Amino acid sequence: MELKDFEAALKRLEEIVSKLEEGELSLEQSVKLFEEGMEISRFCGKKLNDAERRVEVLLKRTDGELSEEAFEPAGQAREGD
């Protein structure tokens, strides 16, 4: 499987997890799906890290210094709030 698109990769990962959770596959099939899932997981992790770096660049202050701020997805409260 060639991985290009984060959303498609995530959807495929969800399918793999669902199949593995059903528990109806042979050991060989389960291991093969697990390996594919790990590959997809690494791909998604890299894409997320790349996106985080891009967000940090966008948060650069007008004076040219990087204003590093924690990225919090909408709807998530900070600890202690």
PyMOL commands that place a pseudoatom at each C-alpha (Angstrom):
pseudoatom trace, name=CA, resn=MET, resi=1, chain=A, elem=C, hetatm=0, pos=[0.000, 0.000, 0.000]
pseudoatom trace, name=CA, resn=GLU, resi=2, chain=A, elem=C, hetatm=0, pos=[1.415, 3.356, -1.015]
pseudoatom trace, name=CA, resn=LEU, resi=3, chain=A, elem=C, hetatm=0, pos=[0.740, 5.980, 1.621]
pseudoatom trace, name=CA, resn=LYS, resi=4, chain=A, elem=C, hetatm=0, pos=[0.112, 9.499, 0.350]
pseudoatom trace, name=CA, resn=ASP, resi=5, chain=A, elem=C, hetatm=0, pos=[-2.924, 10.906, 2.116]
pseudoatom trace, name=CA, resn=PHE, resi=6, chain=A, elem=C, hetatm=0, pos=[-3.241, 11.219, 5.922]
pseudoatom trace, name=CA, resn=GLU, resi=7, chain=A, elem=C, hetatm=0, pos=[-7.021, 10.882, 5.958]
pseudoatom trace, name=CA, resn=ALA, resi=8, chain=A, elem=C, hetatm=0, pos=[-7.028, 7.769, 3.753]
pseudoatom trace, name=CA, resn=ALA, resi=9, chain=A, elem=C, hetatm=0, pos=[-4.237, 6.241, 5.839]
pseudoatom trace, name=CA, resn=LEU, resi=10, chain=A, elem=C, hetatm=0, pos=[-6.138, 6.925, 9.051]
pseudoatom trace, name=CA, resn=LYS, resi=11, chain=A, elem=C, hetatm=0, pos=[-9.293, 5.364, 7.606]
pseudoatom trace, name=CA, resn=ARG, resi=12, chain=A, elem=C, hetatm=0, pos=[-7.317, 2.249, 6.608]
pseudoatom trace, name=CA, resn=LEU, resi=13, chain=A, elem=C, hetatm=0, pos=[-5.794, 2.088, 10.093]
pseudoatom trace, name=CA, resn=GLU, resi=14, chain=A, elem=C, hetatm=0, pos=[-9.284, 2.206, 11.615]
pseudoatom trace, name=CA, resn=GLU, resi=15, chain=A, elem=C, hetatm=0, pos=[-10.345, -0.662, 9.336]
pseudoatom trace, name=CA, resn=ILE, resi=16, chain=A, elem=C, hetatm=0, pos=[-7.335, -2.710, 10.422]
pseudoatom trace, name=CA, resn=VAL, resi=17, chain=A, elem=C, hetatm=0, pos=[-8.015, -2.100, 14.111]
pseudoatom trace, name=CA, resn=SER, resi=18, chain=A, elem=C, hetatm=0, pos=[-11.647, -3.105, 13.641]
pseudoatom trace, name=CA, resn=LYS, resi=19, chain=A, elem=C, hetatm=0, pos=[-10.678, -6.352, 11.898]
pseudoatom trace, name=CA, resn=LEU, resi=20, chain=A, elem=C, hetatm=0, pos=[-8.118, -7.180, 14.564]
pseudoatom trace, name=CA, resn=GLU, resi=21, chain=A, elem=C, hetatm=0, pos=[-10.624, -6.467, 17.343]
pseudoatom trace, name=CA, resn=GLU, resi=22, chain=A, elem=C, hetatm=0, pos=[-13.109, -8.904, 15.810]
pseudoatom trace, name=CA, resn=GLY, resi=23, chain=A, elem=C, hetatm=0, pos=[-10.620, -11.659, 16.543]
pseudoatom trace, name=CA, resn=GLU, resi=24, chain=A, elem=C, hetatm=0, pos=[-11.744, -13.885, 13.672]
pseudoatom trace, name=CA, resn=LEU, resi=25, chain=A, elem=C, hetatm=0, pos=[-8.524, -13.813, 11.650]
pseudoatom trace, name=CA, resn=SER, resi=26, chain=A, elem=C, hetatm=0, pos=[-5.821, -16.448, 11.607]
pseudoatom trace, name=CA, resn=LEU, resi=27, chain=A, elem=C, hetatm=0, pos=[-2.582, -15.674, 13.381]
pseudoatom trace, name=CA, resn=GLU, resi=28, chain=A, elem=C, hetatm=0, pos=[-0.824, -15.148, 10.044]
pseudoatom trace, name=CA, resn=GLN, resi=29, chain=A, elem=C, hetatm=0, pos=[-3.524, -12.747, 8.817]
pseudoatom trace, name=CA, resn=SER, resi=30, chain=A, elem=C, hetatm=0, pos=[-3.464, -10.889, 12.134]
pseudoatom trace, name=CA, resn=VAL, resi=31, chain=A, elem=C, hetatm=0, pos=[0.309, -10.454, 12.044]
pseudoatom trace, name=CA, resn=LYS, resi=32, chain=A, elem=C, hetatm=0, pos=[0.177, -9.249, 8.437]
pseudoatom trace, name=CA, resn=LEU, resi=33, chain=A, elem=C, hetatm=0, pos=[-2.513, -6.682, 9.278]
pseudoatom trace, name=CA, resn=PHE, resi=34, chain=A, elem=C, hetatm=0, pos=[-0.610, -5.636, 12.399]
pseudoatom trace, name=CA, resn=GLU, resi=35, chain=A, elem=C, hetatm=0, pos=[2.511, -5.004, 10.304]
pseudoatom trace, name=CA, resn=GLU, resi=36, chain=A, elem=C, hetatm=0, pos=[0.502, -2.916, 7.850]
pseudoatom trace, name=CA, resn=GLY, resi=37, chain=A, elem=C, hetatm=0, pos=[-1.049, -1.020, 10.749]
pseudoatom trace, name=CA, resn=MET, resi=38, chain=A, elem=C, hetatm=0, pos=[2.364, -0.248, 12.218]
pseudoatom trace, name=CA, resn=GLU, resi=39, chain=A, elem=C, hetatm=0, pos=[3.568, 1.086, 8.863]
pseudoatom trace, name=CA, resn=ILE, resi=40, chain=A, elem=C, hetatm=0, pos=[0.489, 3.292, 8.591]
pseudoatom trace, name=CA, resn=SER, resi=41, chain=A, elem=C, hetatm=0, pos=[0.905, 4.438, 12.194]
pseudoatom trace, name=CA, resn=ARG, resi=42, chain=A, elem=C, hetatm=0, pos=[4.485, 5.559, 11.514]
pseudoatom trace, name=CA, resn=PHE, resi=43, chain=A, elem=C, hetatm=0, pos=[3.319, 7.384, 8.360]
pseudoatom trace, name=CA, resn=CYS, resi=44, chain=A, elem=C, hetatm=0, pos=[0.539, 9.177, 10.273]
pseudoatom trace, name=CA, resn=GLY, resi=45, chain=A, elem=C, hetatm=0, pos=[2.897, 10.074, 13.119]
pseudoatom trace, name=CA, resn=LYS, resi=46, chain=A, elem=C, hetatm=0, pos=[5.352, 11.631, 10.678]
pseudoatom trace, name=CA, resn=LYS, resi=47, chain=A, elem=C, hetatm=0, pos=[2.573, 13.603, 8.978]
pseudoatom trace, name=CA, resn=LEU, resi=48, chain=A, elem=C, hetatm=0, pos=[1.362, 14.901, 12.362]
pseudoatom trace, name=CA, resn=ASN, resi=49, chain=A, elem=C, hetatm=0, pos=[4.888, 15.913, 13.392]
pseudoatom trace, name=CA, resn=ASP, resi=50, chain=A, elem=C, hetatm=0, pos=[5.365, 17.718, 10.077]
pseudoatom trace, name=CA, resn=ALA, resi=51, chain=A, elem=C, hetatm=0, pos=[2.058, 19.548, 10.555]
pseudoatom trace, name=CA, resn=GLU, resi=52, chain=A, elem=C, hetatm=0, pos=[3.037, 20.549, 14.091]
pseudoatom trace, name=CA, resn=ARG, resi=53, chain=A, elem=C, hetatm=0, pos=[6.295, 22.070, 12.811]
pseudoatom trace, name=CA, resn=ARG, resi=54, chain=A, elem=C, hetatm=0, pos=[4.380, 23.989, 10.152]
pseudoatom trace, name=CA, resn=VAL, resi=55, chain=A, elem=C, hetatm=0, pos=[1.990, 25.355, 12.794]
pseudoatom trace, name=CA, resn=GLU, resi=56, chain=A, elem=C, hetatm=0, pos=[4.962, 26.493, 14.886]
pseudoatom trace, name=CA, resn=VAL, resi=57, chain=A, elem=C, hetatm=0, pos=[6.326, 28.387, 11.882]
pseudoatom trace, name=CA, resn=LEU, resi=58, chain=A, elem=C, hetatm=0, pos=[2.948, 30.049, 11.374]
pseudoatom trace, name=CA, resn=LEU, resi=59, chain=A, elem=C, hetatm=0, pos=[2.986, 31.193, 14.986]
pseudoatom trace, name=CA, resn=LYS, resi=60, chain=A, elem=C, hetatm=0, pos=[6.180, 33.176, 14.351]
pseudoatom trace, name=CA, resn=ARG, resi=61, chain=A, elem=C, hetatm=0, pos=[5.841, 36.602, 15.885]
pseudoatom trace, name=CA, resn=THR, resi=62, chain=A, elem=C, hetatm=0, pos=[6.053, 39.741, 13.767]
pseudoatom trace, name=CA, resn=ASP, resi=63, chain=A, elem=C, hetatm=0, pos=[9.480, 40.610, 15.184]
pseudoatom trace, name=CA, resn=GLY, resi=64, chain=A, elem=C, hetatm=0, pos=[10.801, 37.418, 13.640]
pseudoatom trace, name=CA, resn=GLU, resi=65, chain=A, elem=C, hetatm=0, pos=[11.140, 35.418, 16.847]
pseudoatom trace, name=CA, resn=LEU, resi=66, chain=A, elem=C, hetatm=0, pos=[9.315, 32.155, 17.211]
pseudoatom trace, name=CA, resn=SER, resi=67, chain=A, elem=C, hetatm=0, pos=[6.546, 32.284, 19.740]
pseudoatom trace, name=CA, resn=GLU, resi=68, chain=A, elem=C, hetatm=0, pos=[6.212, 28.630, 20.616]
pseudoatom trace, name=CA, resn=GLU, resi=69, chain=A, elem=C, hetatm=0, pos=[2.773, 27.909, 21.987]
pseudoatom trace, name=CA, resn=ALA, resi=70, chain=A, elem=C, hetatm=0, pos=[1.120, 24.625, 22.789]
pseudoatom trace, name=CA, resn=PHE, resi=71, chain=A, elem=C, hetatm=0, pos=[-1.251, 23.541, 20.061]
pseudoatom trace, name=CA, resn=GLU, resi=72, chain=A, elem=C, hetatm=0, pos=[-4.601, 22.601, 21.545]
pseudoatom trace, name=CA, resn=PRO, resi=73, chain=A, elem=C, hetatm=0, pos=[-7.289, 21.217, 19.253]
pseudoatom trace, name=CA, resn=ALA, resi=74, chain=A, elem=C, hetatm=0, pos=[-10.668, 22.879, 19.602]
pseudoatom trace, name=CA, resn=GLY, resi=75, chain=A, elem=C, hetatm=0, pos=[-12.770, 21.406, 22.377]
pseudoatom trace, name=CA, resn=GLN, resi=76, chain=A, elem=C, hetatm=0, pos=[-9.883, 20.237, 24.550]
pseudoatom trace, name=CA, resn=ALA, resi=77, chain=A, elem=C, hetatm=0, pos=[-9.293, 21.967, 27.847]
pseudoatom trace, name=CA, resn=ARG, resi=78, chain=A, elem=C, hetatm=0, pos=[-5.821, 22.463, 29.243]
pseudoatom trace, name=CA, resn=GLU, resi=79, chain=A, elem=C, hetatm=0, pos=[-4.805, 20.531, 32.335]
pseudoatom trace, name=CA, resn=GLY, resi=80, chain=A, elem=C, hetatm=0, pos=[-5.805, 22.397, 35.442]
pseudoatom trace, name=CA, resn=ASP, resi=81, chain=A, elem=C, hetatm=0, pos=[-8.658, 24.272, 33.713]
for i in range(1, 81): cmd.bond("trace and resi %d" % i, "trace and resi %d" % (i + 1))
show_as sticks, trace
zoom trace
